[in-house]
Amino acid sequence: MAVNLVSLIMQFLTPDMIGRIAFALDHGRNITQTAIGAAVPGLLAGLCGVAEKHRGAQRLVDAARQQTGTLGSFASMIEGTDAPSLIEKGTLMLSSLLGRRDQTALAGAIGKYAGLGQLESGSLLGMLAPVVMGTIGQQQGARDAGGMAGLLAGQKDSIAAALPSGFANLLGGTGLLDSLGDVARTATAAASNTARATTSAARAIGDTGQRAAGTAAAVSRNWLYWLIPLVAILALLIYLFAKPAEQVAQQGATAVQSLTVGGLDIGKQVTDSITNLRTTLGGITDAASARAALPKLQDVTAQIDKVGGVVGQLSSEQRKLLAGLLNPGMPTLNQLFDKVLAMPGVAEVLKPTIDALRAKLAMLVA
């Protein structure tokens, strides 16, 4: 089975580990989680570009060798007095590999996406760099320059699929995604097109509403004298009989608003996404149906990205509500993932996308 570096790194960065990182950096847990979800594929995208440069793959091999054993001691290092030294060494390593310009651009994009300052996101990158390079160093194919180049070349689809859409847009002009080729450009363009389509749809709805209002005004002038008595009677009936319904409606509105952030109804978004995901996975029976389902799975990934983009703004109570929506269905969903990937020829088509979905959903329920 092909290696997926994004999944391997995210498996190491468990909810407990993310909590320790947040504590070590003095960041909020939710913000740290959001930042890590962007930083891991962002770092890997940058390293893919390094591998394509002259002697770049060999420099990556040398850096990975220096991180031998880092994963085993990482937890103790970030909790002790070694944390500043770990960050400093990771920052210097990234500066050597990516160059100061790309390193700064990546930290800036992560900061904007997660709501961190440039120095804060830079420290997070410095702490994550040894984890990323240590994970790469564990792979057999990364022990020489050819193996390193081949390993990273085979990760491009998985990395592009794991990039949150809003974050991919922030990296669009930096050149850090150039090594991923058309996959990253398509994802970025799709996110921009979605935003433009949403704006156009809202404008069209507004225009339609204005025309409808004008028509209603003309009609109301003709029937005004007939409607006034009727409206008075209806108002009285509503006042007398509709109080219980009004109370129920208010309670429902409060429940919906409790998971609404920045105008995004996260509860509905998550519920609809999981429903679409189950339906799509249930329709996959072979490689052909997997190819047909891929755009739908990518759409679900984009919807989950929207939730991930605002999850850092949720309170602890809202995070509990979100986890309550997701946790009950995750065992069934993981069984569906495994069942689909076990079908002949399907893993080659869907594994990068499904692995990215697993990672994104795991971040939401952490």
VOGU-3710 file (C-alpha; in Angstrom, 3 decimals, decimal comma):
1> mavnlvslim> 0,000/0,000/0,000  1,368/3,422/-0,949  2,712/5,662/1,800  0,684/8,788/2,640  2,893/11,258/4,489  0,030/13,572/5,441  -1,807/10,718/7,157  1,350/9,440/8,885  2,162/12,879/10,278  -1,414/13,519/11,416
11> qfltpdmigr> -1,507/10,108/13,100  1,543/11,163/15,111  -0,058/14,524/15,934  -2,816/13,045/18,073  -5,286/15,282/19,939  -3,148/14,818/23,053  -0,006/15,845/21,156  -1,755/18,889/19,672  -2,777/19,902/23,176  0,851/19,682/24,316
21> iafaldhgrn> 2,008/21,766/21,360  -0,646/24,375/22,101  0,467/24,530/25,732  4,161/24,765/24,812  3,509/27,631/22,385  0,901/29,289/24,627  -1,687/29,216/21,852  -5,341/28,223/22,033  -5,906/24,539/21,315  -8,440/25,187/18,548
31> itqtaigaav> -6,239/27,745/16,830  -3,255/25,403/17,059  -5,280/22,567/15,565  -6,427/24,744/12,670  -2,885/25,963/12,058  -1,462/22,421/12,073  -4,098/21,279/9,568  -2,739/23,881/7,157  0,935/23,723/8,123  1,477/19,995/7,521
41> pgllaglcgv> 0,388/19,882/3,838  1,870/23,362/3,329  5,278/22,209/4,558  5,141/19,077/2,445  4,224/21,118/-0,643  7,275/23,289/-0,051  9,511/20,241/0,398  8,225/18,801/-2,890  9,547/21,944/-4,544  12,915/21,549/-2,799
51> aekhrgaqrl> 13,213/17,947/-4,069  12,926/19,168/-7,666  15,842/21,610/-7,369  19,496/20,822/-8,044  20,795/18,706/-5,139  17,563/19,484/-3,324  16,691/15,834/-2,754  20,113/15,184/-1,219  19,701/18,161/1,123  16,383/16,669/2,236
61> vdaarqqtgt> 18,061/13,308/2,849  20,709/14,974/4,995  18,088/16,903/6,973  15,962/13,794/7,498  18,969/11,857/8,820  19,534/14,542/11,436  16,011/13,967/12,755  16,492/10,263/13,456  14,921/9,586/16,831  13,124/12,943/16,993
71> lgsfasmieg> 9,639/11,399/16,968  10,404/9,237/19,974  11,563/12,165/22,101  9,344/14,911/20,698  6,730/14,869/23,474  9,304/15,206/26,245  11,212/17,905/24,353  8,226/20,217/23,894  7,243/19,887/27,548  10,679/20,648/28,944
81> tdapsliekg> 13,319/23,326/28,637  14,345/21,951/25,228  11,311/23,479/23,438  13,007/26,787/22,476  16,036/24,900/21,183  13,791/22,557/19,172  11,998/25,528/17,600  15,254/27,301/16,804  16,801/24,240/15,156  13,618/23,529/13,184
91> tlmlssllgr> 13,450/27,142/12,024  17,069/27,086/10,871  16,498/23,789/9,065  13,498/25,207/7,192  15,400/28,356/6,324  18,147/26,199/4,830  15,716/24,017/2,870  12,998/26,422/1,755  14,875/29,696/1,793  13,935/32,676/3,929
101> rdqtalagai> 11,406/34,059/1,422  9,338/30,869/1,113  9,602/30,192/4,836  8,244/33,661/5,613  5,485/33,331/3,010  4,389/29,980/4,442  4,350/31,284/8,015  2,388/34,345/6,911  -0,242/32,253/5,128  -0,648/29,942/8,132
111> gkyaglgqle> -0,985/32,958/10,407  -3,703/34,539/8,274  -5,571/31,258/7,939  -5,512/30,345/11,633  -5,504/33,801/13,215  -1,893/33,816/14,448  0,829/36,422/14,228  3,856/35,938/11,963  6,166/35,092/14,880  3,641/32,661/16,387
121> sgsllgmlap> 3,104/30,774/13,130  6,859/30,775/12,542  7,414/29,127/15,927  4,790/26,504/15,102  6,552/25,731/11,824  9,861/25,428/13,652  8,310/22,934/16,058  6,626/20,907/13,303  9,631/20,752/10,976  11,411/17,983/12,953
131> vvmgtigqqq> 8,171/15,959/13,033  7,715/16,246/9,272  11,352/15,468/8,474  11,457/12,684/11,066  8,409/11,043/9,472  9,975/11,356/6,023  13,208/9,886/7,347  11,382/6,771/8,577  10,426/5,801/5,024  12,654/3,323/3,219
141> gardaggmag> 12,599/5,286/-0,023  13,949/8,417/1,647  17,405/7,014/2,430  19,014/8,309/-0,771  18,407/11,236/-3,117  16,590/9,130/-5,713  14,346/7,554/-3,113  13,593/10,944/-1,544  12,659/12,478/-4,896  10,449/9,504/-5,743
151> llagqkdsia> 8,761/9,508/-2,339  7,784/13,174/-2,513  6,791/12,992/-6,176  4,282/10,297/-5,244  2,761/12,469/-2,496  1,563/15,384/-4,632  -2,064/14,300/-5,029  -2,390/13,539/-1,312  -0,820/16,857/-0,339  -3,046/18,840/-2,698
161> aalpsgfanl> -6,133/17,036/-1,393  -5,174/17,828/2,214  -4,708/21,566/1,636  -7,646/23,508/3,120  -9,206/25,515/0,280  -8,944/28,878/2,017  -5,316/28,189/2,863  -4,540/27,094/-0,708  -5,797/30,464/-1,916  -3,449/32,260/0,486
171> lggtglldsl> -0,516/30,299/-0,964  -1,639/30,844/-4,549  0,807/33,636/-5,353  3,798/32,414/-3,353  5,058/29,677/-5,696  4,994/27,130/-2,868  2,311/25,111/-4,657  3,998/25,148/-8,065  5,570/21,735/-7,517  2,117/20,169/-7,092
181> gdvartataa> 1,223/21,078/-10,663  -2,295/21,178/-12,071  -3,853/19,455/-9,044  -3,179/22,394/-6,726  -4,040/24,977/-9,380  -7,345/23,243/-10,041  -8,199/23,136/-6,346  -7,363/26,820/-5,896  -9,333/27,818/-8,973  -12,301/25,730/-7,864
191> asntaratts> -12,357/27,469/-4,483  -12,223/30,887/-6,166  -14,971/29,920/-8,600  -17,121/28,712/-5,724  -16,732/32,036/-3,953  -17,577/33,961/-7,103  -20,576/31,747/-7,787  -21,825/32,285/-4,249  -21,522/36,052/-4,644  -23,314/35,974/-8,011
201> aaraigdtgq> -26,089/33,816/-6,595  -26,562/36,186/-3,676  -26,731/39,148/-6,061  -29,255/37,351/-8,247  -31,405/36,528/-5,219  -31,260/40,168/-4,156  -32,342/41,365/-7,597  -35,190/38,864/-7,647  -36,269/39,987/-4,209  -36,338/43,615/-5,304
211> raagtaaavs> -38,480/42,794/-8,344  -40,818/40,715/-6,206  -41,104/43,542/-3,707  -42,029/45,971/-6,470  -44,710/43,644/-7,774  -46,080/43,069/-4,303  -46,257/46,813/-3,700  -48,327/47,344/-6,852  -50,740/44,573/-5,909  -51,022/45,796/-2,328
221> rnwlywlipl> -52,135/49,251/-3,467  -55,068/47,733/-5,366  -56,208/45,531/-2,488  -55,243/47,732/0,401  -58,730/48,588/1,573  -59,834/44,950/1,453  -56,779/43,606/3,250  -56,665/45,913/6,279  -59,606/44,264/8,127  -58,343/40,785/7,235
231> vailalliyl> -54,836/41,540/8,498  -56,241/42,806/11,797  -58,215/39,587/12,288  -55,188/37,411/11,431  -52,985/39,337/13,830  -55,440/38,727/16,634  -55,608/34,998/15,876  -51,815/34,716/15,774  -51,507/36,514/19,095  -54,050/34,227/20,762
241> fakpaeqvaq> -52,988/30,845/19,399  -49,385/31,004/18,150  -47,440/31,718/21,374  -46,356/28,098/21,986  -45,184/27,722/18,387  -43,254/30,973/18,687  -41,460/29,674/21,764  -40,511/26,450/19,997  -39,219/28,407/17,018  -37,095/30,603/19,269
251> qgatavqslt> -35,591/27,551/20,965  -34,779/26,025/17,570  -33,175/29,263/16,412  -30,995/29,337/19,521  -29,821/25,761/18,873  -28,939/26,584/15,252  -27,145/29,798/16,151  -25,049/27,940/18,718  -23,147/26,310/15,849  -23,216/29,254/13,470
261> vggldigkqv> -19,938/31,145/13,050  -19,301/33,960/10,612  -22,618/33,284/8,910  -21,712/29,620/8,332  -24,175/27,094/9,791  -21,609/24,521/10,843  -24,196/22,044/12,123  -26,009/21,927/8,792  -22,751/21,939/6,850  -21,409/18,934/8,756
271> tdsitnlrtt> -24,687/17,002/8,664  -25,131/17,549/4,918  -21,492/16,685/4,219  -21,632/13,399/6,156  -24,915/12,454/4,485  -23,472/13,146/1,022  -20,309/11,275/1,943  -22,178/8,144/3,022  -24,367/8,228/-0,083  -21,365/8,629/-2,366
281> lggitdaasa> -19,339/5,879/-0,687  -22,337/3,546/-0,761  -22,525/3,874/-4,533  -18,929/2,766/-5,141  -18,580/-0,814/-6,325  -15,524/-0,813/-8,593  -12,809/1,384/-10,092  -15,167/2,922/-12,674  -17,716/4,004/-10,081  -14,825/5,258/-7,916
291> raalpklqdv> -13,688/7,570/-10,723  -17,248/8,805/-11,138  -17,507/9,438/-7,376  -14,208/11,329/-7,096  -15,637/14,807/-7,911  -18,377/14,299/-5,308  -15,813/13,324/-2,666  -13,761/16,379/-3,576  -16,871/18,523/-3,125  -17,379/17,030/0,343
301> taqidkvggv> -13,723/17,755/1,119  -14,266/21,396/0,144  -17,290/21,585/2,459  -15,315/20,103/5,349  -12,568/22,650/4,605  -15,075/25,454/5,133  -15,844/24,091/8,574  -12,150/23,641/9,328  -11,550/27,264/8,371  -13,742/28,555/11,207
311> vgqlsseqrk> -13,331/25,800/13,784  -10,691/27,856/15,569  -13,377/30,439/16,351  -15,592/27,964/18,215  -15,891/27,999/21,980  -15,269/24,851/23,999  -19,023/24,268/24,260  -19,442/24,647/20,505  -16,592/22,200/19,944  -18,434/19,692/22,144
321> llagllnpgm> -21,587/20,173/20,068  -19,599/19,656/16,868  -17,960/16,511/18,244  -21,408/15,294/19,295  -22,559/15,596/15,694  -19,577/13,723/14,276  -18,498/11,117/16,825  -21,566/8,810/16,701  -21,232/8,274/12,971  -17,439/8,034/12,684
331> ptlnqlfdkv> -17,146/4,230/13,277  -19,627/3,552/10,469  -17,925/6,082/8,233  -14,494/4,546/8,826  -15,925/1,118/8,002  -17,227/2,532/4,728  -13,816/4,050/3,983  -12,084/0,708/4,610  -14,678/-1,234/2,623  -14,317/1,046/-0,396
341> lampgvaevl> -10,508/1,038/-0,332  -10,479/-2,768/-0,170  -12,259/-3,027/-3,548  -9,982/-3,959/-6,481  -8,609/-0,885/-8,247  -10,402/1,615/-6,004  -7,500/2,540/-3,704  -5,452/3,761/-6,673  -8,232/6,219/-7,516  -9,565/7,353/-4,143
351> kptidalrak> -6,953/6,719/-1,449  -5,397/10,228/-1,457  -8,815/11,857/-1,212  -10,119/9,455/1,437  -6,946/9,791/3,510  -7,327/13,560/3,369  -10,963/13,280/4,454  -10,007/11,041/7,380  -7,404/13,573/8,512  -9,765/16,532/8,202
361> lamlva> -12,577/14,787/10,070  -10,156/13,685/12,784  -9,148/17,308/13,258  -12,794/18,318/13,706  -13,558/15,760/16,421  -10,261/16,229/18,285
//
